[in-house]
C-alpha cells in the first residue's frame, strides 16, 4: 500500500514506493547455464547478469584514437564529400593514364587472336583442371568415455550421538511471543499511519478547495479587467481611426482644390492648342470629302481594276487564239511542203522511167506530149500556193478585229 508522507513547508521532494517481497535467489549457481555460457553467471530469475566485463560487447577495447568517430551533425559535410569525390576521380584518372601508357602488343590481324605463351626456360603443362586423387583409410570405432564416479570423501573420526527431548530446542509459546508482538505492533502502526493519511488527505482537499475558490475569484477579476482593457483599447482605436479619416478627408479636399486650380490654369491655354493640333492632323474633317475619299474612290479603283482585268483577260484569250491559229497554219504549210517534195520525186521518177522506155527516135514526137503532161503538175503546184496565200489574209482580218475591240 502506498504511504503518503506529510509535505514539508519548504517544498522538498520525497518519494515512497509500494512495499514488495524480496525475490528468492538460488544459493548455488546453475551448472547447466554455466556450462552453456561460462562467461556469465545468471543468479535468480531476473535478467540481470554478472560476469567479466572484458567479455561485454559494450565495453570499448583497444586504442580509442584510431576509432571512427561519428560527425556531430546528421548531414554529411559537403566540403568533405566534394574532397572525397575529387580524390576518387583523381585516382581513377591516374589508373586510366597508367593503363594507357603501359606498352601493349599490337592488335592482331583479322582472323587471328593473341594467346599467352610461356617464356620460361622449362615449359610445363598448364591445365584448368586440378589434379585429384582418392585415398581411403579405415579407423577403429571410438567408445564413449564412462562417467566419472561421484567423489565421496573417506570417513574419519568417531561418531557421537546426542539425545534431545521434547522442549529442549523449541518452545512454541516462547518463540511465538516476539513474533506476535511484532505483528500486532506493525498492524497498529499501519492503522495509525492510515488514519493520519486520511486526515492529511482531508486537509489537502480542504486547502485545494480554498485555493480553487481564491483562484476562481482572481480569474473572474482578471477577466473583468481584461474586458475593461479591451473596451478601452477598442474605443481608443476607434477614436484614432475617426481622427485619421478626418485628416485624410481634409488632405484629399485640399489636394482636390489645388488640382482643380492647377487644371484650370493649365487648360486655359491647352484647349485652343489641342483643337489647333487636331485640326492640323485631320481629326476635324468635311463629311462629304471624307465620304468621297473613303467610299467613292475605293469603289472607283475596284471598278477600274475589274475592267483592266477583263481587258487583260480578253488580250490573253486573243493571244491564245492567234497562237493556236498560227501553229495550225505552220502545220498546214509543213504538210504542203511535204506533198510538193513527194510530187517532185514522183515526177522525177516518172521522167526517168519514160526516158528509159521510149526509144531515142521517138523523142521529138513525144516531146509535145511530155510538155502537156508537165503542165498539169505545174498548175497543181501553183494551186496550193494560191490556197496558202488565201488563208494568210484571215489572220490579218482577225488581228484588225481584235485591235478594234
C-alpha positions in Angstrom: 0.0 0.0 0.0 1.3 3.4 -0.9 2.3 5.6 2.0 1.9 9.4 1.7 4.2 11.4 3.9 3.1 14.8 5.1 4.6 17.5 2.9 7.1 19.9 4.4 6.5 23.6 4.1 9.9 24.0 2.4 8.6 22.1 -0.6 11.3 19.4 -0.7 10.6 16.3 -2.9 10.0 12.9 -1.2 9.2 9.5 -2.6 7.8 6.3 -1.1 7.3 3.1 -3.1 4.9 0.3 -2.5 6.4 -2.5 -0.4 7.2 -5.7 -2.2 8.7 -9.0 -1.3 12.4 -9.7 -1.9 12.9 -12.1 -4.9 14.2 -15.6 -4.0 17.7 -16.3 -5.2 19.3 -19.6 -5.6 22.0 -20.5 -3.2 24.2 -22.1 -5.8 24.9 -21.4 -9.4 23.2 -23.4 -12.1 25.7 -25.9 -13.6 23.8 -26.2 -16.9 23.7 -22.5 -17.5 27.3 -22.2 -16.6 28.3 -25.0 -19.0 26.4 -23.3 -21.8 27.8 -19.9 -21.2 30.7 -20.0 -18.8 31.5 -16.3 -19.2 28.3 -15.2 -17.4 26.6 -16.3 -14.3 22.8 -15.8 -14.0 21.6 -15.5 -10.4 18.0 -15.7 -9.6 15.1 -15.5 -12.0 15.8 -11.9 -13.2 17.6 -10.9 -16.4 20.5 -9.3 -14.6 23.8 -10.9 -15.4 27.0 -10.7 -13.6 30.3 -11.6 -15.3 33.6 -10.4 -16.5 33.3 -7.0 -18.2 36.1 -7.9 -20.5 33.7 -10.1 -22.5 31.0 -7.5 -22.6 30.3 -6.1 -26.0 29.5 -2.7 -24.7 33.0 -2.2 -23.3 35.4 -0.5 -25.7 38.7 -2.2 -26.1 41.9 -1.1 -27.8 43.1 2.4 -28.8 40.3 4.9 -28.9 42.2 7.4 -31.1 42.1 5.0 -34.1 38.3 4.5 -33.9 36.0 6.1 -36.4 34.0 8.9 -34.7 30.6 9.9 -36.0 30.1 13.5 -37.1 28.3 15.9 -34.7 25.6 16.5 -37.3 23.5 14.0 -39.1 24.0 15.7 -42.5 27.5 15.0 -44.0 29.8 17.8 -44.7 29.5 18.9 -48.4 33.2 20.0 -48.5 34.3 16.6 -47.2 32.1 14.8 -49.8 33.5 17.0 -52.6 37.0 16.3 -51.5 36.4 12.6 -51.4 34.8 12.7 -54.9 37.8 14.7 -56.2 40.3 12.2 -54.7 38.4 9.3 -56.2 38.2 11.0 -59.6 42.0 11.6 -59.5 42.7 8.0 -58.6 40.6 6.8 -61.5 42.2 9.2 -63.9 45.7 8.2 -62.7 44.9 4.5 -63.1 43.5 5.1 -66.6 46.6 7.1 -67.6 48.8 4.2 -66.3 46.8 1.7 -68.4 47.2 3.9 -71.5 50.9 4.4 -71.0 51.6 0.7 -70.4 53.2 -0.8 -73.5 50.9 -3.3 -75.2 51.1 -5.7 -78.1 49.7 -4.5 -81.4 46.3 -5.6 -82.4 46.1 -9.0 -84.1 45.3 -9.2 -87.8 41.9 -10.2 -89.0 41.3 -13.9 -88.4 43.8 -14.3 -85.6 44.0 -13.6 -81.8 46.6 -13.2 -79.1 47.4 -16.1 -76.7 49.6 -16.4 -73.6 53.0 -18.0 -74.3 55.4 -19.3 -71.7 58.8 -17.6 -71.8 60.5 -19.6 -69.0 63.4 -21.9 -69.6 61.5 -25.1 -68.8 57.9 -25.4 -70.1 55.2 -27.0 -68.1 51.8 -28.2 -69.0 49.0 -25.8 -68.0 45.6 -27.1 -67.3 42.4 -25.6 -65.8 41.6 -28.9 -64.1 43.3 -29.5 -60.7 44.8 -33.0 -60.4 42.8 -35.1 -57.9 43.4 -38.5 -56.3 41.2 -40.6 -54.0 42.6 -42.3 -50.9 40.9 -44.4 -48.3 41.6 -45.4 -44.7 39.8 -47.4 -42.0 39.8 -46.3 -38.4 38.6 -48.1 -35.3 35.3 -47.1 -33.7 35.7 -44.9 -30.6 34.0 -46.0 -27.4 32.2 -43.5 -25.2 34.0 -42.4 -22.0 32.3 -43.7 -18.9 31.0 -41.1 -16.5 33.3 -40.2 -13.7 32.3 -41.7 -10.3 30.9 -39.4 -7.7 33.6 -38.3 -5.2 32.9 -39.4 -1.7 35.5 -38.4 0.9 36.7 -41.1 3.3 35.0 -41.2 6.6 37.3 -40.1 9.5 36.7 -39.5 13.2 34.4 -41.0 15.8 30.6 -40.9 15.7 28.9 -39.1 18.6 25.2 -39.2 19.4 23.1 -36.8 21.5 19.6 -37.3 22.9 17.2 -34.4 22.6 13.9 -34.4 24.4 10.7 -32.5 23.7 11.0 -28.9 24.6 14.8 -28.8 24.8 15.3 -27.0 21.5 12.0 -25.2 20.6 9.2 -23.8 22.9 6.2 -22.6 20.8 4.9 -20.1 23.4 8.3 -18.5 24.0 9.3 -18.4 20.3 5.9 -17.1 19.0 5.6 -14.2 21.6 8.0 -11.8 19.9 6.6 -12.6 16.5 3.1 -11.8 17.7 4.4 -8.6 19.4 6.0 -7.5 16.1 2.8 -8.3 14.1 0.5 -6.5 16.5 2.9 -3.5 16.7 3.2 -3.3 12.9 -0.6 -3.6 12.5 -1.3 -0.8 15.0 1.4 1.3 13.4 -0.1 0.8 10.0 -3.5 1.7 11.2 -2.2 4.9 12.8 -0.5 5.7 9.6 -3.6 5.2 7.6 -5.6 7.4 10.0 -3.0 10.1 9.7 -3.0 9.7 6.0 -6.8 10.1 5.8 -6.6 13.3 8.0 -3.8 14.6 5.8 -5.8 13.9 2.6 -8.8 15.7 4.2 -6.7 18.7 5.0 -5.3 18.7 1.5 -8.7 18.6 -0.1 -9.9 21.5 2.1 -6.8 23.5 1.2 -7.4 22.6 -2.5 -11.0 23.8 -2.3 -10.0 27.1 -0.7 -7.3 27.5 -3.3 -9.7 26.8 -6.2 -12.2 29.4 -4.7 -9.5 32.0 -4.5 -8.3 31.2 -8.0 -11.8 31.4 -9.4 -12.3 34.8 -7.8 -9.0 36.0 -9.1 -9.8 34.6 -12.6 -13.2 36.5 -12.6 -11.4 39.7 -11.6 -8.8 39.2 -14.2 -11.4 38.6 -16.9 -13.2 41.7 -15.8 -10.0 43.8 -16.0 -9.2 42.3 -19.4 -12.6 43.1 -20.7 -12.3 46.6 -19.4 -8.9 47.0 -21.0 -10.3 45.6 -24.3 -13.1 48.1 -24.3 -10.7 51.0 -23.6 -8.4 49.8 -26.4 -11.2 49.4 -28.9 -12.5 52.9 -28.0 -9.1 54.4 -28.4 -8.6 52.7 -31.8 -12.0 53.8 -33.0 -11.3 57.4 -32.0 -7.9 57.3 -33.6 -9.4 55.8 -36.8 -12.0 58.6 -36.9 -9.3 61.2 -36.5 -7.2 59.6 -39.2 -10.3 59.6 -41.6 -11.0 63.2 -40.8 -7.3 64.2 -41.5 -7.4 62.1 -44.7 -10.6 63.8 -45.9 -9.1 67.2 -45.2 -6.0 66.3 -47.1 -7.9 64.9 -50.0 -10.1 68.1 -50.1 -7.0 70.3 -50.1 -5.4 68.2 -52.9 -8.6 68.4 -55.0 -8.8 72.1 -54.6 -5.1 72.5 -55.6 -5.6 70.1 -58.5 -8.7 72.0 -59.7 -6.9 75.3 -59.6 -3.9 73.9 -61.4 -6.1 72.2 -64.1 -7.9 75.4 -64.7 -4.7 77.4 -65.1 -3.2 74.6 -67.3 -6.3 74.1 -69.5 -6.7 77.8 -70.2 -4.0 77.6 -72.9 -4.3 73.9 -73.6 -7.7 73.8 -75.2 -7.0 76.1 -78.1 -3.7 74.5 -78.9 -5.2 71.0 -78.8 -8.0 72.0 -81.2 -5.5 73.5 -83.5 -3.3 70.4 -83.4 -6.3 68.1 -84.1 -7.5 70.2 -87.0 -3.9 70.2 -88.5 -3.7 66.4 -88.1 -7.0 65.9 -89.9 -9.2 64.9 -86.9 -11.8 67.7 -87.8 -12.8 67.0 -91.5 -15.6 67.6 -94.0 -18.0 64.6 -94.0 -18.6 64.9 -97.8 -14.9 64.9 -98.6 -14.3 62.0 -96.1 -17.2 60.0 -97.7 -15.7 60.6 -101.2 -12.2 59.6 -100.1 -13.3 56.5 -98.1 -16.4 55.4 -100.1 -16.3 56.6 -103.7 -12.6 56.5 -104.6 -12.1 52.9 -103.3 -15.2 51.7 -105.3 -13.9 53.5 -108.4 -10.5 51.9 -108.1 -12.1 48.5 -107.7 -14.2 49.0 -110.8 -11.2 50.2 -112.8 -9.2 47.2 -111.6 -12.1 44.9 -112.7 -12.2 46.5 -116.1 -8.5 46.3 -116.5 -8.6 42.6 -115.5 -11.3 42.0 -118.1 -9.3 43.7 -120.8 -6.2 41.8 -119.9 -8.2 38.5 -120.0 -9.5 39.4 -123.5 -6.0 40.1 -124.7 -4.8 36.8 -123.3 -7.6 34.9 -125.0 -6.9 36.7 -128.3 -3.2 35.9 -128.0 -4.1 32.3 -127.3 -6.4 32.1 -130.4 -3.7 33.7 -132.6 -1.0 31.4 -131.3 -3.2 28.4 -132.0 -4.1 29.6 -135.5 -0.5 30.3 -136.4 0.5 26.9 -135.1 -2.2 25.3 -137.3 -1.1 27.2 -140.3 2.5 26.2 -139.8 1.4 22.5 -139.6 -0.6 23.0 -142.9 2.4 24.6 -144.6 4.7 21.8 -143.5 2.2 19.2 -144.8 2.0 21.1 -148.2 5.8 21.3 -148.4 6.0 17.6 -147.9 3.4 16.9 -150.6 5.2 19.1 -153.0 8.5 17.3 -152.3 6.7 14.0 -152.8 5.2 15.1 -156.1 8.5 16.3 -157.4 10.1 13.0 -156.5 7.3 11.1 -158.3 7.7 13.4 -161.3 11.4 12.8 -161.4 10.9 9.0 -161.2 8.3 9.2 -164.0 10.7 11.1 -166.2 13.4 8.6 -165.6 11.1 5.7 -166.5 9.9 7.5 -169.7 13.4 8.2 -170.9 14.4 4.6 -170.4 11.3 3.1 -172.1 10.8 5.4 -175.1 13.3 4.9 -178.0 15.5 7.7 -179.0 13.9 8.2 -182.4 10.6 9.0 -180.9 11.9 11.8 -178.7 10.7 14.5 -181.0 7.2 13.1 -181.3 6.9 12.5 -177.7 8.1 16.0 -176.6 4.7 17.7 -177.1 3.0 15.1 -175.0 5.6 15.4 -172.4 5.1 19.1 -172.3 1.4 18.6 -172.0 1.9 16.1 -169.2 4.3 18.6 -167.4 1.8 21.4 -167.5 -0.8 19.9 -165.1 1.7 19.4 -162.3 2.8 23.0 -162.6 -0.8 24.1 -162.3 -1.2 21.7 -159.4 1.9 23.2 -157.8 0.6 26.7 -158.3 -2.8 25.9 -156.8 -1.5 25.0 -153.3 0.3 28.3 -153.2 -2.8 30.2 -154.1 -4.7 28.3 -151.4 -1.9 29.1 -149.0 -2.0 32.7 -149.8 -5.7 33.0 -149.4 -5.8 31.8 -145.7 -2.9 34.1 -144.8 -5.3 37.0 -145.2 -7.6 35.6 -142.5 -5.2 36.3 -139.6 -4.8 39.9 -140.7 -8.6 40.4 -140.6 -8.8 38.7 -137.2 -5.9 40.8 -135.9 -7.6 44.0 -137.1 -10.9 42.9 -135.4 -9.0 42.2 -132.2 -7.3 45.6 -132.3 -10.6 47.3 -132.9 -12.0 45.5 -129.9 
